[in-house]
């Protein structure tokens, strides 16, 4: 019976989700973050991102890639391994490294979901042989572009993304959207701006239920999902950071960064909750030690997901999600690790939450230093 309810809940979610054109948390799989460095710093990357993972955080940072070809790969699992998140990206500097082209692929999915729509027979008996399985997965294919601008230290980047979402054979959606970003560097200061879904991202949903499936849904008091258009409205991110270098041989560096995210889809439970705009904050810190030529190690931490919650006694509490991580870079290989989505409640000793282990890899192919 539990499996039967799970199937109905997933399909019912399709119906509810499509009842409004503009939704909160639409295409949310693209808001999780990529790369263990960024996730360890709670996604505070808009101002300092400067490698292939800039494809996600701010494409304007791609112009700082010092290589002729860079590849990024990430795999992570959420909810005790139920959901799997994969990311692959590459970037190639062109025209004397004044422009950079890139491509990114995302997949966030839950596989082997039991389809128990027909497990209960007309006579009330249960026939387990009727159980099949399906996947609910979100995909994104993103073309990335970046270039330097005439103003020294200023760069621009943009993403054109195609989104495909599928829930078994029941529903699928195609979408298209654009992102744009800027980065500015002056001495050791870094400033970044990112506009996600700047034109609005549109997902057109198509439902495909058989007559028998529709009958089961109606008999279980579920609304039949209909074809619809889902719109993801813009989100704006502003970040600032400082890259400090110290030590006799300048072998130590410290990079704190703070980002503010401005959402336009209505009131959210974030740092500043208002209508129609809410403002969230996340901050991160990267400490790096240069061991030798082309070898360095880093430790990182970050804080984000600031929320107010009510406990079982009706008392308001403040929640925050700290993240931690580490990384090592040896010549052309950078391997990073993050422990993310730790949820604690301020002043509550027994506050514990889910967490995920994230590992990401970056390859610097044909490495050459910028002139």
Phi and psi in degrees as a GROMACS rama.xvg file:
@    title "Ramachandran Plot"
@    xaxis  label "Phi"
@    yaxis  label "Psi"
@TYPE xy
-61.4133  -43.1071  UNK-2
-63.7138  -35.873  UNK-3
-62.8962  -42.9682  UNK-4
-68.1645  -35.6002  UNK-5
-61.311  -44.9706  UNK-6
-61.7281  -45.3977  UNK-7
-64.6097  -34.6952  UNK-8
-65.984  -41.5978  UNK-9
-64.519  -45.59  UNK-10
-69.9383  -37.2919  UNK-11
-63.7734  -32.1697  UNK-12
-62.2858  -36.6395  UNK-13
-60.3193  -44.4966  UNK-14
-65.1111  -47.9327  UNK-15
-64.9267  -40.825  UNK-16
-64.025  -30.3937  UNK-17
-94.3544  5.1554  UNK-18
-75.2733  -13.568  UNK-19
-127.621  145.545  UNK-20
-73.3836  -46.9037  UNK-21
-101.421  121.519  UNK-22
-119.918  146.376  UNK-23
-73.0446  148.022  UNK-24
61.2726  28.9242  UNK-25
-72.3727  143.176  UNK-26
49.9965  42.778  UNK-27
-65.8911  -20.4263  UNK-28
-62.45  -21.3059  UNK-29
-86.5563  4.11259  UNK-30
-110.186  2.7157  UNK-31
-71.333  -39.7051  UNK-32
108.377  157.217  UNK-33
-136.589  156.71  UNK-34
78.5143  130.132  UNK-35
-66.2134  -28.9635  UNK-36
-63.0928  -49.8696  UNK-37
-64.9479  -41.3632  UNK-38
-67.5375  -36.4694  UNK-39
-64.1221  -29.2987  UNK-40
-95.8041  21.7071  UNK-41
56.8192  34.8475  UNK-42
65.8228  19.2772  UNK-43
-82.5024  85.5949  UNK-44
-137.517  -4.90989  UNK-45
-57.7539  -35.7592  UNK-46
-88.8838  -30.1453  UNK-47
-110.968  -10.8363  UNK-48
-56.2263  133.784  UNK-49
-151.388  23.7565  UNK-50
-134.326  -162.848  UNK-51
-62.7476  -23.4551  UNK-52
-74.5801  -6.04626  UNK-53
-62.2208  -22.4382  UNK-54
-50.8899  -31.4661  UNK-55
-95.44  -51.6019  UNK-56
-75.3495  -41.3842  UNK-57
-170.912  103.161  UNK-58
-60.0936  -17.2188  UNK-59
-63.1793  -23.5266  UNK-60
-75.9366  -10.5853  UNK-61
-62.84  -26.4231  UNK-62
-67.756  -10.4175  UNK-63
-94.4281  5.59782  UNK-64
-66.885  124.755  UNK-65
-91.4085  15.4661  UNK-66
-120.505  167.793  UNK-67
-85.4391  -14.8378  UNK-68
-163.142  133.013  UNK-69
-136.762  137.818  UNK-70
-125.783  137.615  UNK-71
-125.683  137.295  UNK-72
-136.017  133.847  UNK-73
-140.803  143.569  UNK-74
-137.037  134.978  UNK-75
-147.156  160.059  UNK-76
-131.506  142.718  UNK-77
-126.91  157.468  UNK-78
56.9291  54.7097  UNK-79
58.9418  34.5717  UNK-80
87.9832  1.81491  UNK-81
-67.4207  -44.1917  UNK-82
-105.362  137.114  UNK-83
-119.882  137.064  UNK-84
-125.497  122.666  UNK-85
-126.791  143.457  UNK-86
-142.412  132.684  UNK-87
-134.303  135.952  UNK-88
-150.628  152.776  UNK-89
-142.732  158.046  UNK-90
-144.649  142.626  UNK-91
-133.226  114.86  UNK-92
-68.8059  140.722  UNK-93
-135.222  168.249  UNK-94
50.1445  62.7209  UNK-95
56.3818  34.2398  UNK-96
64.193  17.698  UNK-97
-84.7584  -16.6829  UNK-98
-133.402  150.34  UNK-99
-135.683  134.004  UNK-100
-111.404  144.389  UNK-101
-149.282  168.77  UNK-102
-145.737  140.91  UNK-103
-132.832  145.735  UNK-104
-129.637  132.158  UNK-105
-123.359  144.284  UNK-106
-144.164  125.51  UNK-107
-125.993  117.962  UNK-108
-150.448  157.82  UNK-109
-118.541  120.831  UNK-110
-106.012  163.857  UNK-111
56.341  44.2308  UNK-112
-78.972  126.247  UNK-113
-66.1081  130.05  UNK-114
-96.219  101.432  UNK-115
-110.051  24.2841  UNK-116
-57.6563  -35.4272  UNK-117
-110.291  21.4396  UNK-118
-71.0356  -32.2044  UNK-119
-92.6427  121.74  UNK-120
-83.8121  163.186  UNK-121
-54.6535  -30.4882  UNK-122
-85.72  3.63384  UNK-123
92.5638  -7.23506  UNK-124
-76.8801  162.663  UNK-125
-109.794  124.542  UNK-126
-117.192  100.444  UNK-127
-69.0474  -15.8954  UNK-128
-70.2489  -13.6426  UNK-129
-83.0207  -3.85645  UNK-130
-77.0141  126.082  UNK-131
-119.164  -170.026  UNK-132
-139.852  158.437  UNK-133
-149.989  170.509  UNK-134
-118.495  146.612  UNK-135
-117.07  112.59  UNK-136
-140.071  147.325  UNK-137
-116.547  134.926  UNK-138
-126.569  148.164  UNK-139
-139.414  135.63  UNK-140
-119.91  115.858  UNK-141
-125.115  126.682  UNK-142
-96.1406  127.659  UNK-143
-114.166  143.096  UNK-144
-142.876  141.356  UNK-145
-148.585  151.479  UNK-146
-156.132  155.987  UNK-147
-77.4027  154.877  UNK-148
-113.412  163.362  UNK-149
-57.4238  -29.1814  UNK-150
-74.9644  125.482  UNK-151
-58.9097  130.943  UNK-152
87.603  -3.51925  UNK-153
-105.425  134.635  UNK-154
-136.076  157.105  UNK-155
-128.181  147.503  UNK-156
-148.264  157.271  UNK-157
-148.25  151.836  UNK-158
-122.675  136.799  UNK-159
-115.952  118.9  UNK-160
-122.663  139.408  UNK-161
-112.231  129.458  UNK-162
-117.331  135.254  UNK-163
-128.512  126.423  UNK-164
-126.404  138.647  UNK-165
-142.307  135.369  UNK-166
-121.11  92.4877  UNK-167
52.2435  -140.162  UNK-168
-94.328  2.21849  UNK-169
-79.5843  -36.4842  UNK-170
-155.461  148.396  UNK-171
-150.215  156.487  UNK-172
-145.762  142.873  UNK-173
-115.643  140.487  UNK-174
-143.28  164.1  UNK-175
-145.25  141.032  UNK-176
-159.813  171.045  UNK-177
-130.838  143.645  UNK-178
-121.406  156.16  UNK-179
-147.012  145.854  UNK-180
-147.214  160.572  UNK-181
-133.303  148.533  UNK-182
-135.792  141.98  UNK-183
-133.67  131.627  UNK-184
-122.305  127.833  UNK-185
-137.728  113.243  UNK-186
55.3811  -119.588  UNK-187
-100.318  6.31481  UNK-188
-93.2291  145.018  UNK-189
-132.086  133.793  UNK-190
-132.042  137.856  UNK-191
-137.557  150.751  UNK-192
-138.376  133.048  UNK-193
-134.266  128.094  UNK-194
-112.62  106.753  UNK-195
-89.9335  140.802  UNK-196
51.8301  45.7037  UNK-197
-62.4088  -29.2613  UNK-198
-97.047  2.82536  UNK-199
83.0529  133.531  UNK-200
-106.172  126.236  UNK-201
-108.673  127.029  UNK-202
-115.863  119.539  UNK-203
-96.1853  113.816  UNK-204
-91.6017  136.725  UNK-205
-123.163  126.217  UNK-206
-98.854  143.563  UNK-207
-138.86  80.9497  UNK-208
-110.169  137.268  UNK-209
-75.4994  166.646  UNK-210
-60.4712  -38.8442  UNK-211
-66.0384  -39.8462  UNK-212
-67.1753  -39.0741  UNK-213
-61.8513  -39.853  UNK-214
-62.8805  -43.0415  UNK-215
-63.4539  -42.5212  UNK-216
-61.8915  -43.1731  UNK-217
-67.0577  -38.5767  UNK-218
-66.4633  -24.4489  UNK-219
-101.579  20.5367  UNK-220
61.3945  35.3273  UNK-221
-102.151  143.984  UNK-222
-78.2344  137.688  UNK-223
-72.6782  123.153  UNK-224
-64.157  147.87  UNK-225
-124.671  156.007  UNK-226
-58.3334  139.183  UNK-227
-159.551  173.903  UNK-228
-118.387  125.899  UNK-229
-109.877  133.296  UNK-230
-117.578  128.511  UNK-231
-99.5105  116.625  UNK-232
-84.7719  163.945  UNK-233
-64.6678  149.533  UNK-234
-127.116  136.406  UNK-235
-116.993  134.711  UNK-236
-124.794  134.21  UNK-237
-125.686  130.256  UNK-238
-135.166  152.376  UNK-239
-141.46  144.648  UNK-240
-151.723  165.178  UNK-241
-135.352  126.932  UNK-242
-102.218  101.415  UNK-243
-97.4407  134.833  UNK-244
-120.287  134.472  UNK-245
-149.986  176.2  UNK-246
103.034  154.355  UNK-247
-57.9988  -38.3785  UNK-248
-105.291  15.3581  UNK-249
53.5925  41.0806  UNK-250
-88.5298  -8.93508  UNK-251
-110.709  144.564  UNK-252
-142.43  148.166  UNK-253
-133.328  130.062  UNK-254
-131.297  97.3808  UNK-255
-88.5634  143.055  UNK-256
-141.092  142.948  UNK-257
-127.957  135.082  UNK-258
-124.151  146.382  UNK-259
-121.44  132.435  UNK-260
-113.466  125.517  UNK-261
-111.309  112.062  UNK-262
-98.4555  152.032  UNK-263
-123.951  21.9421  UNK-264
-106.996  21.9165  UNK-265
109.401  -176.841  UNK-266
-69.3501  130.61  UNK-267
-123.196  159.336  UNK-268
-84.822  78.6395  UNK-269
-131.77  -168.198  UNK-270
-56.4396  -49.6961  UNK-271
-121.3  105.814  UNK-272
-101.098  119.861  UNK-273
-153.35  173.302  UNK-274
-118.143  137.875  UNK-275
-87.0048  2.82661  UNK-276
-111.006  133.727  UNK-277
-123.365  152.883  UNK-278
-126.145  125.911  UNK-279
-114.178  160.286  UNK-280
-133.268  141.419  UNK-281
-143.215  148.997  UNK-282
-140.741  149.686  UNK-283
-143.952  164.313  UNK-284
-141.949  131.662  UNK-285
-121.517  123.467  UNK-286
-113.824  122.367  UNK-287
-124.064  142.259  UNK-288
-125.383  123.719  UNK-289
-85.9221  111.922  UNK-290
-77.9486  -41.4775  UNK-291
-168.984  -169.524  UNK-292
-61.5587  122.974  UNK-293
61.0904  25.1079  UNK-294
-137.347  123.898  UNK-295
-153.1  158.371  UNK-296
-127.215  151.755  UNK-297
-139.71  150.174  UNK-298
-125.63  146.656  UNK-299
-142.018  156.889  UNK-300
-153.579  162.002  UNK-301
-163.046  166.663  UNK-302
-141.998  139.751  UNK-303
-163.436  -166.627  UNK-304
54.9122  50.5715  UNK-305
-76.2362  121.255  UNK-306
-142.943  157.573  UNK-307
-106.402  132.518  UNK-308
-133.812  156.986  UNK-309
-109.944  124.248  UNK-310
-81.0947  -174.844  UNK-311
-67.8455  -15.8126  UNK-312
-95.5785  2.86473  UNK-313
82.4766  11.1691  UNK-314
-90.878  134.021  UNK-315
-73.4101  132.854  UNK-316
-133.035  156.555  UNK-317
-102.628  128.228  UNK-318
-112.302  146.104  UNK-319
-146.7  147.836  UNK-320
-114.67  105.962  UNK-321
-88.0415  145.96  UNK-322
-126.649  153.478  UNK-323
-139.781  162.158  UNK-324
-175.939  177.694  UNK-325
-152.865  162.39  UNK-326
-153.475  156.15  UNK-327
-136.429  136.71  UNK-328
-122.408  121.466  UNK-329
-129.981  106.073  UNK-330
55.2677  -110.051  UNK-331
-92.4705  -0.124878  UNK-332
-115.326  130.694  UNK-333
-124.226  121.567  UNK-334
-117.89  125.25  UNK-335
-125.964  150.478  UNK-336
-134.211  144.028  UNK-337
-142.077  143.207  UNK-338
-111.058  110.637  UNK-339
-122.727  170.261  UNK-340
63.7209  30.9382  UNK-341
-75.1765  125.572  UNK-342
-116.38  123.284  UNK-343
-128.209  159.664  UNK-344
-114.014  125.407  UNK-345
-56.3325  132.898  UNK-346
65.9992  16.636  UNK-347
-121.76  111.602  UNK-348
-67.7968  -30.609  UNK-349
-93.9049  13.9046  UNK-350
-71.7706  114.927  UNK-351
-135.997  150.953  UNK-352
-142.605  -179.573  UNK-353
-74.5007  153.946  UNK-354
-144.404  160.901  UNK-355
-135.1  144.533  UNK-356
-95.4447  129.186  UNK-357
-124.289  131.816  UNK-358
-125.143  133.082  UNK-359
-134.944  153.075  UNK-360
-127.102  141.477  UNK-361
-130.629  132.274  UNK-362
-114.265  126.483  UNK-363
-101.332  95.9195  UNK-364
-83.459  137.12  UNK-365
51.6177  54.0595  UNK-366
-64.1313  131.844  UNK-367
-141.445  135.916  UNK-368
-75.1101  145.034  UNK-369
-67.5244  144.885  UNK-370
